[in-house]
Amino acid sequence: MIEASLKQLSQALAAKQISSVELTRLFVERIERLNPALNAFVTVDAEKSLNSARAADARIAAGTAGPLTGIPIAQKDIFCAEGWRTTCGSQMLANFIAPYDATVIRKMEGDAGFVSLGKTNMDEFAMGSSNETSFFGPVRNPWDRERVPGGSSGGSAAAVAARLAPAATGTDTGGSIRQPAALCNLTGLKPTYGVVSRYGMIAFASSLDQGGPMARSAEDCALLLNTMAGFDERDSTSLERPGEDYARDLDKPLAGLRIGLPKEFFGAGCAAGVMAAVEAALAEYRK
């Protein structure tokens, strides 16, 4: 189950192969064992998570669950979550307990039935790209603990890469989802501005901030975005437009697809190792 995709976890929960409580306990125990070396989570409350899992199991038993109900997830500590400490990586908010849920939290927990495992470390107030500026200390990259995981959503990236959580939320102002996803070998998406509500998301630059999903595959990110997206009248920049199914095209054939590569990104300033990785990826795409 540690390596399962969101769809596989959904199927296992629906088939009663595992309960949400069992699944949540599996990840909680993994966090307890591995997080001290990674510092991906700043706040964990096992009993709160298990209570949410019990509620998810009840929804599944009653037949009122959605397809993602009962799946554990990590939440970037920039989203207010009622009853959870919400620090934004800063000493100023080290003891702040959020009195309400951000729209993203409400959609994921209340509506979809995800189980929050805790709040993930981040650069203070999202101002950084290495996750070294957090008041709670730096996050370590699970692939090499001497290297940074990227930021500001470095805690979320490290948590998913180390399988401390199947997926996580992040926010992106100038690369804070995309860059840590790249550094931790994940899929991360900054949605079009206005697709995901910013209500309850502590602001860095309100005209650029956008919440988004972080996971191990495009499919997982699509399923997460289906849950996160939608108009919210409490966010004045929220886009009012018809809903989309972001997973609708995942099974279409790739024949005839063209990929554009901006040559300006890969000039003399590109490190040889990075360029080699890009060339190897291009070779796979050509196949």
N, C-alpha and C positions, 0 to 999 in steps of 0.2 A: 504493500500500500504506500510505502514511502515514495516509490518511483511512479506511482499511478498518475494519469492525467485527470483533469476535472471530470471528463466524461466517464472515465473508468471508475472514479470514485462515486459518481452519481449512480452508475449502474450497480455497483457493489452495495450501496446503501439501499437502493430500491429493491434489490434481490435479497435483502437481509443477510448478506454475506458478512457484514460488519455493521455495527451500530455507530451512530455519531459519537456516543460517549467513548467507545473503544478507539475510534479513529482519533478523536481529540486527545485522549490519554496517550496514544502512541506519539503524537507530535509534542505534547507537553513534556513527556519524559525525554524526548530527543532534545528539546530546548534546554531542559535542566542539565543535560549531559554535555552539550556542545556549545551552548551560548557563552559560558564564561571565557572561552578562548576566542570567540568571534565578536562578542559585544554587539550582536545584531539587534537584540531586543533591549529596550530600556525599562519596560514595564510588562510584567507577566502576572496574571492572576488566575491560577489553575482552577480554583473553585468557581470563579465567575465564568470561565470558559466551559467548564463541565456542566454548569447549570444551563448555559445556552445550548449545549449539546443534548441535554435531557429534554429540553423544550423542542428541539429539532426532531428527536426520536419520537416524541409524542405527536408532532405534526405528521411525520411519516406514517406512524401507526394509524392515525385518524384519516389518512388519505387526503390531507389538505396541504401536503408539502409540494414545493416546486422542485424542478430537476436538480437544483444546486443546494437544496436544504440539507444542512448537517455537515457540509464540507468546511473544514477549518481554513482560516485565512489570516494573514498578518496585516495590520493596519499601520501605515506610516503615521508617526506621532505628530503630524500636522493637522490631522482631522479630529475635531472635537467628538468625543464619544461619551455619552452620559454615564457617569459613575467611574470612568477611567481617568487616570492621570494623563494629562495632555500637555507635554512640555515643549514641543517644537525644538527640542535639543538645547534648550536654554535654562540657565540657572534661575532666570526671572520667573519661569513658569514651573520650576521644579516640584512645587507642591499644588499645582492647579488641578482640580478635579472638574472636568467639564460638566456643566449642568444640563446639557442637551446634546443631541446627535447632529452631526453634519449630515447633509442630504445623502452623501455617498454612504455613510455608515447606516443611515436609516434604510436606504435601498438595499444594501447588502445584507444587513442583519435582520431588520424587521420584515422587509418584503420578500427577499430571496431566501432568507434563513441560513446564511453563512454563520459560522461560529468563529468569533474573533479569538485568536490565540494571545494577542497582546499588541503593544505599540512598539514600532521599530525605530531604531536610532537614526539620526539624520544630522546633517550640518546645521548649526544653530540658525534658526529662522530660515532655513533652506538656502542660506548664503554660502555656498561652497560646492566644490565638485570632486571632493576626495573623501568626505565624511571624516575629516580630521579635526573639524572645528566644533564638534559637539561638546557641550559641557560634561557629558557623560563618557567622554573618551572616544577614541577612534574605533571604527569598525574595521575588522580584518577581512580580507578577501579569502573565502574558503579554499580557493584553488592554490593560493600561496599567501600565507599569513603575514609575510613580509611586504606584501603589496596592498595598495588601497583598493576598495571595491568600487570607487567612484561615488559621486554624490549629486545632489543632496540626498537622494533616496537610497543611500548605500546600505542602510540597515535592511530595507525591504529586499534589495538585490541579494545581499549575503544570506538572508534567511531562506529565500527560495533556492538559491544555488546550493546551499548546504542541506536542503530538504528539511529545514526546521518548520516549513510551511509549504503547502502545495502551490500557493500563489500569494500575491500581496498587492496592496494599493501603493501608489506613488504619486508624486506631483512633479510637474515639469514646467519651468519658467524659461530656461535657456539650455536645456539638455539634462535635467535632473532625473528623468526616467531613462532616456535613451542612452546616456553615457554609462551609468552604472549597469544597465542591462548588457551593454557591450563588454564592459570590463569583467562581468561575472558570467558571461556566456548564456544570457537569457534572451527572451523576447520582451521588449518593452515598447509601449506606444504612448505618444503624446497625441491625444485626439484633437480634432479641429476645435479651436477656441469656442467655448459656449456649449459644447456638446455635453459636458459633465458639469454639474452645478458646483459652484465655489462656496455655497452657503456652509458655514461651519468649518471651512478650510482656512487656517491662519495665513494671512496674505504676506507675500513677499513683494510681488509687483502685480497688482490686480489686473492690469491690462495684458498680462502675458501668462499668468499662472493657469495651469489646467491639470486636473486630476486625471489619472490614467492607470491602466493595469500593468502588472509585471508578473510574468509566468515563464514556463519553459517552452511554450509553443505558441504559434499563431492561433491555433484553435482555442487554447485556454484563454488567451487575451481577448479573443472575440466573444467568448462566453461571459467573461468578466465585464466587458464593455457593454454587452447587452443589458447587464444588470445596472451598471453605473450611469449610463446615459439617460437623458430625458429632460424635458423642460421643467424648470423650477421657478415659480413666480417670486421666490425669495432671493433669487440672484438676478440682478438687473441686466447682466450680460448673457443670460441663458438663452439659447436658441430655441425658438418655438417652431418646430417643424415635425413632419411625420416621423414616427419611430422607424428604426431600421433593424434588420437582423444581420449583425456583422459576421455571422458564421455562414451566411447563405451561399457564398461562392467558394468555400474551402474545398469542395469536392470537384470543382471544375478542372478539366485537363489543362496542362500548362503549354500544350502545343501552340506555337504561334505567339506566345507571350514575349514581349520585348522589354529588356531592362536597360534603362539609361544610366550611365556612369559619368558623373561630372569630372572631367579630366583635371579641373582645377584643384580637386581635393587630393590628388595623388602626384604632386610635383616633387621637386627636389627636397622639400621639407618633410616628406613622409619617411618615417623610419623604415629601414630595410626589412625588419621583422614584420612590421605591419603590412608593408607592401606585399610581402610573400604570402601572408595570410589572405589578403585581398585577391591575389592572383589565384590562389588555391580555391577560393570560393567561386571565383569566376569560372574556373575550369569545371566545377560541379554544375554551375548554372548552365553552361554550354551543353553539358551532357543531357 
